Amino acid sequence: MQLAIPYMHFRGGSSKGLFFLKKDLPEDENLRNQYLIAAIEGTTQGDGRQIDGLGGGSSLSSKIAIVSPSSIPEADLDYFFVQVQIGKGKVSTLQTCGNMLAGVLPFAIESGIFKANSPTTSAKINMVNTGGICEVIVQTPDYQVQYNGNTKIDGVVGTSAPIICNYLETVGATCGALLPTGNNIDIIHGIEATCIDNGMPVVIMRASDFGLSGYESISELEANEPLKQTIEAIRLVAGEKMQLGDVSQQTIPKMCLIAPPIQGGVLHTRMFIPHVVHEAIGVLAAVSVATACILPKSITQHTAHYAENSSFFSVEHPSGEFTVNLEYLTENQEVDIKSSGVIRTARLISKGEVYISI
């Protein structure tokens, strides 16, 4: 027998995935995860092609958002993120996703659990996985979500209406501290790295320390097995140092190689998420990388190019750039992050019922 579950399919930022109301899913965590894996992959046994499910055979399209009215007084909505691990019959819930976050308020309005205003609607969203709060503002003329617009984000073809995301509480959201190892730079397997968490745990390293330019194509890096093995060995050690424990079965921390900018940004990146190379860069990963630029004596010194006291940081990636707006204070070599802002877009692709067999 097949089960029917109401859903909406959204592109959020440069990712896309399925959006569910919490009330439409089982309360039992294990059963809920089985439902979600089946929805994305068509089976709970794992299928990298996802031929019988709604996933797109990529980590960027194997994502799920579970939304409900917030359980805490500081927020309006709760957003729980689930990453289906392609072909493994498993999920990861230790991190959040800033791209999918862009679809949360539009989904809540479309679902009738949050009332729209005009011409814009604002909501504070509790990112349940990490505990951070983000203020999201969407365009809602005549009390309807507007998806068409002139805002362009790299990694997405065409333009859409802007969605403003102001992250209010992201410092140390997963690891407990901005620099969870206590160091600006750690040396792991002979490689210097900055381990940082401003919304997403990221290990940042110089591409040149691996004998790379940092401008290699995604396919070239994907084919470099010795490189991937070395990066994974560093990731496993970094996970322990960042208070994440054994990360061998986790998708965090993300691994980032940096090089000097070539498109007028602050630096150039190649992001491993963690075992494949991102076609762009994740929202909160970009926030963490941008934050590293303002930290004294981080790995970005002599690589990042930006004006002193600047608040806008353009992080270059394989398909363009991602601009982060950091509001911060620096005093006695200490950095106090007030908020981290980004602009995303989203689009409702489809809605209805997804049929699963458990």
N, C-alpha and C positions, 0 to 999 in steps of 0.2 A: 504494500500500500504506500502511496506517495502522500507526503504531508505538504500542505500549501502554507507558506509564510509570507505575509505582506512585506514588501521591500521597496526601496527606490535605489536606482543606480545613478550615482553622481560622479562627474569629474570634479575633483577638488584640487586646485593648483595643477601640478604636473603629474598627479596620480589619479586613479579612479577606483571606486569600490562600491560595495553594497552598504546601504544604510537601513538599519532596523530600529524600531521602537523597542525599548527594553521589555515592555509588557508583552510583546509578541514572541518572546524567546523563553525557553525554560529557565527557571531559577537555578537549577543544578548546573554548576560550572562545567562539569565533564560533558553532560548531555548538550548544553548550549554549544560548546566547542565542536561537538560532533555535527550539530546542525549547521554551523558556520562553515566547517570544512566541506561538508557535502554540498552546500550552496555554491561555494567557489569552485570546487574540483569535481563535483558530481559523484564522489566516492569518499568514504572516510579512510580508505587504505592508502591514499596518495596517488596523484597522477600529475606529473609535470606538464602534460599537455592541457590538462583541465578541460578535456574535450567534452565531458558530460556536465560541466558546470558553467557558471557565469564568469569565471576568472579568465584572464587574457594570457596566461602562460608566462607572466612576468611578476616580479615582486611588487612592481608599481601598480599592478591591476589586480592584486590578490589581497586587497585590504577591506576592512569592515569597520563601520562606525555603529555603535549602539548608543542611542540617545534617549534621554528621559528628562522630565523636570528635575531640577537639582535637589539633591538631598542635603545641601548645606546652605545656610542663609546668605553667604557671600556671593552666590552665583545664581543664575537663572536656569541654566541647563547643565546636565551631566553628559559628558562625552567619554565613552570607553572605546579604546582602539584595540583592534585585533588584527594581527598580521598572520595570514596563513602562510606557512612555510612550504613552498612549492614542492609537491611530490612526496612529502614526508608524512602526511596525515597528522600534522602537528600545527599548533599555533603558538605565537609569541605575544605576550601582553605586558611585557616589562617596559616598553617604550610607548610614546605617543606618536602621532603623525600630524605635523602642521599643515600639510597639504590637504588631507582629509578634513581637518578642522574647518577649512574654508566652506565645506558643504554642510556643516552642522546646523547653523542658523537657518539657511534656506530650507533644509530638510524639516526642521522643527516647524517652520511657518507653513510649508506645504502639507505637513501632517496634522496641523491644527493644534499642536501643543504649545505654540507660542504665537501671540498676537502681533501682527505687523502694524507699524506706524507708517506715516508718510511725511516726507519723501524718503527717509531712511529709518532703519530699525537697528537698534543696538541691544546686545545681550552679553552678559558675562558668563563665560563657559568654563565649567570646572573640568579640567583634563584629569579624569579619574585615575588613569594609570600612574601619573606622576604627581598629581596634587596641585599642579600649577593652574592659574586662572588667566584666561585671555578675554579681553573685550573685543568683540567682533561687531563690525558695522557693515550692513548690506544695504544696497539700493532697493527701496520698496515704494516707488511712486504709485499712488492710488491703492496703497496697501497690498500690492502684489510684488513678489520677488522679480526683479529685473535681471535677466541674464545677459542681454545684449548690451554692448558698450564698446568703448574705444581703448580699454586697457589691455596692453600686451604683456604677457609674461613669457620668458624663454622656456622652451620645452613644450609649448602648446601652440598649435597652429591657430591663427586668427586672433580676434580681440573679443573681450567680454566686459561686463560691468565690474568695476573694482570692488573688492571686499577687503576692508581694512582690519588687520589683526594686531592688536596691541597686547603683547605678553607681559603680564604684570608680576608674576611670581614664578620665574623659571630657573633662577640661580640654584644649582645643586638639586634640581627637582628629582633626579633619579639617584644620584650618588651621595647626596647630602652636603656637598660643598662645590664651589666653582672649580677649585683645584683639588679633586678628591684624594690625590696622592700626597698633597701638602707641598708639592714642588712645582715650580714654574717649568722646569725641564727634568724629565727622567731619562735615564739611559737603559734601554731594554734590548738585549741581544746586540749591544754595540751601536744601536741607533738612538739618536736624541729625539725625544718626543715630548709634546705638551699634552697632558691628559686633562680634558676640560669638560664641564657639564653646565651649560646655560640653556637647559631645556632638552638637550640630547647629548649623551656621553659620546665624546669624539676623541680619538687619538690622532694628533696632527704631527706629521713628519715631513721633512724636506725630501722632495723627489730625488734631488741630486745625491742624497746619501744612499740611494739604491742604484746609482749609476744611470738615472733617468733624467730626461729633460723636464718632465712634468706636463708635456704637451702631447704625449703619445695618444693615439686613438684608443677608443674603448676596446675594439677588437684586438689590438696589439697587446694591451694590458691583460685582457682576458686569456690570451694564448700563452702568457708568460707564467708557466706553472711554478718555477722556482721562486719568482716574485710573490705569487699568491701564498705559497707555503711559508715564506719568510714573514709576510704580513700577518698571517694567521698565528704563527708562533708568537709574534709580538703581541697580538690581540689577546691571546690567552693569558699572558703574563700581566698585561695592562688591566684586564678585567679584574684580576685579583687585587691589584694595587688600587683600583678605583672603587673598591668595596662592593663589587658586583659578584664576587665569588667565581665559581666555575662557569665560564661563558661559552663553553664548547657547543652547547645546544641553544645558545641565545643569539639574537640578532644585534645585540649591543655589546661593546661599544662599536660605533662606526669607525672606519679607518680612512684618514684623509692625507693625501700627498699634496704638497704645495710647491709652487714655483712662482717666480716674479710675474706680475700681470703683463698681459700683451694686448688688452682691449680697453685700457684706461681704468681698470678696476684697482682694488687694493692688493689682490693676489689671485693666482690661478690655481684651480683645484682638480683633483681626481679622487672621487669618493668611492670607497669599497663599502657595501651595505649588507653584510660585511664581506661576502665572498664573491659578489659580482660587482662590476663597476657601474655606478649610477650614470644614467644618461644626462643628468643635470646635477642637482644637489638638493637634499631635503630641506624643508623650511627651518626646522630647529637645528639641523646640522649646520646650516648657513649662519644661524644666529650664534652658535657656539664658536664657529671658525672666525666670524667677525669679532667676537668678544676677545678671542686670543690676540687679535691685532693690537688691542689697547692695553694688554697686560705687560708690565715691565719684564724684560728678559725672557719672554716666551719664545717658542721656536719660530715665530713669525718675524722676529727681529732680522733686519737686513734683507728680508724677502717681501714683506708687505710695504706698499707705497700708499700713504694717505697723509692728508694735511693734519697737523696737530690740532686737537680739540674738535676734529670733525665728528659729526654724528651720523653721517651716511657712509655705508661701507658696501661697495659693489664687489661681490664675490664671483669671480669668473668660474665657469664650469664648461663641460664639453659642448653644451648646446646654447651657450650665451652667458648671461650673468644673473645674479640675484642680489637685489639691494636690501640691506638691513639698516634700520634706523635705531641706533642705540642712544638712550638717554642715560648718562652716567656722570659720576663725579670721581675725580682722582685726587687723592690726598695722601701724602707721605708714602708714595709707592703702592697705595692700596686703591683698588677700584671698586666703586659701589654702583652696581647696575640698577637703575630705577625702572626701566621698561625697555622692551625690545619690540620694534614695530616692523611689520612687513605688509606688502600689498599682494593679494592673491586674487584669483577669479574662480568661479565654479559654474557648472552647468548641470541641470537635471537632464539625464539621458533617457531614463525609462522608469516606469513604476508599475506595480502589479503584484503578482504572487510568484515566488520561486518555489518549485516543486522539488522535494528531496526525498530520498529513500534511505532510511536508517536500518 
